[in-house]
């Protein structure tokens, strides 16, 4: 159903479709690597999902993130996926 959580595989697919053009886990693409910025969201998927939904400029050295055009449900899934990826060695 539309209210059901999005599973990890679907979240990974969504990440690769909507985010991977500018983001990577281990290297700078257009913006810093996730491994360098996601630790500040550790344990706070809700705050990360809020940023995904309504991004703001964080670092003057990088362009602002455009809104990725995802639903709250998709932003929640992306946040959980991202935090799981950086938590896994």
Buried (B, 14 or more C-beta within 10 A) or exposed (E): EEEEEBEEEEBBEBBEEBBEEBBBBEEEEEBBBBEBBBEEBEEEBEEBBBBBBEEEEBEEEBEEBEEBEBEEBBBBBBBBBBBEBBEEE
